[in-house]
Amino acid sequence: MMERILTLLAAACVLLLLAIVAGCTRTVYVDRPVEHRVEVSRPCLEPGDIPGPQLYAMSRLAKGASDGEIILAMREEIAERTDTEALLRGLLTSCVSRADTP
């Protein structure tokens, strides 16, 4: 009787081991082509759109300039920098609005 129980137990262990090994095997599936759409970034600004470095009024000021000339150059530079900032903000706004449209 004990041998029969051990034999059944051994058979059950073998079946369990086979089931585990069979569950670990990889099932091979045939891969079907799947279409993936990936959005490709596109440049919204061309190289000539962005202005290059500029010499502002304070940089153009001659050495030994009077206080009045320095103050006028500072005011002129503020206006130049404001205009450049407005241009860059406009370029950025048009770039962002173009990116929103398909």
C-alpha positions as CSV (number, residue, x, y, z in Angstrom):
1,M,0.0,0.0,0.0
2,M,2.8,2.4,0.9
3,E,4.6,1.7,-2.4
4,R,1.4,2.4,-4.3
5,I,1.1,5.8,-2.5
6,L,4.8,6.6,-3.3
7,T,4.4,5.6,-6.9
8,L,1.3,7.8,-7.3
9,L,3.1,10.6,-5.5
10,A,6.1,10.3,-7.8
11,A,3.8,10.2,-10.9
12,A,2.0,13.3,-9.6
13,C,5.3,15.1,-9.1
14,V,6.5,14.1,-12.6
15,L,3.2,15.4,-14.1
16,L,3.5,18.6,-12.1
17,L,7.0,19.0,-13.3
18,L,6.0,18.4,-16.9
19,A,3.1,20.9,-16.5
20,I,5.5,23.6,-15.1
21,V,8.1,23.0,-17.9
22,A,5.4,23.1,-20.6
23,G,4.1,26.4,-19.1
24,C,7.6,27.9,-19.4
25,T,8.0,27.1,-23.1
26,R,7.7,30.0,-25.5
27,T,4.9,29.9,-27.9
28,V,6.0,31.2,-31.3
29,Y,3.5,33.5,-33.0
30,V,3.9,34.7,-36.6
31,D,4.4,38.5,-36.4
32,R,2.0,40.4,-38.6
33,P,3.1,43.8,-39.8
34,V,1.7,46.6,-37.7
35,E,1.5,50.1,-38.9
36,H,2.8,52.7,-36.4
37,R,2.4,56.4,-37.1
38,V,5.1,58.5,-35.4
39,E,4.9,62.2,-35.6
40,V,8.2,63.6,-36.9
41,S,9.2,66.9,-35.6
42,R,9.8,69.5,-38.2
43,P,11.7,72.8,-37.8
44,C,9.3,75.7,-37.5
45,L,12.0,78.3,-38.0
46,E,14.3,78.6,-40.9
47,P,18.0,79.6,-40.2
48,G,17.4,83.1,-41.5
49,D,14.3,83.8,-39.3
50,I,16.2,84.5,-36.1
51,P,18.3,87.7,-36.1
52,G,22.0,87.3,-35.4
53,P,23.8,89.0,-32.5
54,Q,23.5,92.8,-32.6
55,L,25.6,95.7,-31.4
56,Y,23.4,97.7,-29.2
57,A,23.7,101.4,-28.6
58,M,25.9,101.1,-25.5
59,S,28.3,98.9,-27.4
60,R,28.6,101.5,-30.2
61,L,29.2,104.3,-27.8
62,A,32.7,105.9,-28.1
63,K,35.0,105.9,-25.1
64,G,34.9,109.1,-23.2
65,A,31.3,109.9,-24.0
66,S,29.5,112.4,-21.8
67,D,26.9,111.5,-19.3
68,G,24.2,112.8,-21.6
69,E,25.4,110.6,-24.5
70,I,25.5,107.6,-22.2
71,I,21.9,108.2,-21.0
72,L,20.6,108.7,-24.6
73,A,22.5,105.5,-25.6
74,M,20.8,103.6,-22.7
75,R,17.4,104.8,-23.7
76,E,18.1,103.8,-27.3
77,E,19.4,100.4,-26.3
78,I,16.2,99.8,-24.2
79,A,14.1,100.5,-27.4
80,E,16.3,98.2,-29.5
81,R,16.1,95.4,-27.0
82,T,12.3,95.8,-26.7
83,D,12.0,95.6,-30.5
84,T,14.2,92.5,-30.7
85,E,12.2,90.9,-27.9
86,A,8.9,91.6,-29.8
87,L,10.4,90.1,-33.0
88,L,11.5,87.0,-31.2
89,R,8.2,86.6,-29.4
90,G,6.4,87.0,-32.7
91,L,8.5,84.2,-34.2
92,L,7.9,82.0,-31.3
93,T,4.1,82.6,-31.4
94,S,4.0,81.8,-35.1
95,C,6.1,78.7,-34.5
96,V,3.8,77.4,-31.8
97,S,0.6,78.2,-33.8
98,R,2.0,76.3,-36.8
99,A,2.8,73.3,-34.6
100,D,-0.8,73.1,-33.5
101,T,-2.2,72.8,-37.0
102,P,-1.8,69.5,-38.7
